[in-house]
Amino acid sequence: MRFVSVGDSRDDVTYVLWDIDGTLIRTSGAGLRAWEQAIAEVLGRSDGLAGIDTSGVTDAEIAVAACRAAGVDEDGTVSRLLAALEGLVPGELSARDGRVLPNVRENLEALSARDDVVNMLLTGNLASTGRLKLELFDLWRFFGAGGAFSVEGIDRAGIARRARDLAEQHAGRQLAGEQMVVIGDTPHDIACGKAIGARTVAVATGRVYTLAELQRARPWRAFATLPDPGRLWEALMAG
Ligand SMILES: [Mg+2]
């Protein structure tokens, strides 16, 4: 197997930027439960996620929304919420039955074996919790090239720009839009992919959005579930 290294001079490399929750894995509500507990611990509210959109929204954005819903000053509290979340996710993950979504492992294996593809992450998870989730399902090893995660003060488009910068550093050159593919399960993923000029692939395997709803966000490709490696590759290469 050949690996693409930093500064590799190939100009036909495609960077596939993967969302985590609802795209690679489902965690049976572990993430939401950890959020509810973090909000209860830090803000003293038992209905902490009520009215807050959480699907495809970054952890930092959820923390800000929780502060606003509670009428609490965001300064300092957002970072306390995120720290509490980091502490709670491991226990919630181990207490619940999560699963790898269909064809995910097969596609990551097939794409990792290619020397003209690099898999990276583009996720609203914190780096720590994103890694934990993927390690639990033995998927972290496919992301040696890294990725972009939620950071306080940065929205999902900002995470996408960070992912593009990391991919360009990895490639050692500027990338054309069609050399980046963003795969995700929400309109937020599609929007952030478009924000960096990437091709966008929607998969309706998440908790909230149907295929028809995702199609309304006009992704480049949309699937009910991630296709098998042959079909996904064909779709990606079909121009
Ligand atoms: Mg997702």
Residues whose N, C-alpha, C, O or C-beta is under 5 A from the ligand:
A	BS01	MG	D19 I20 D21 G22 T23 G56 D185
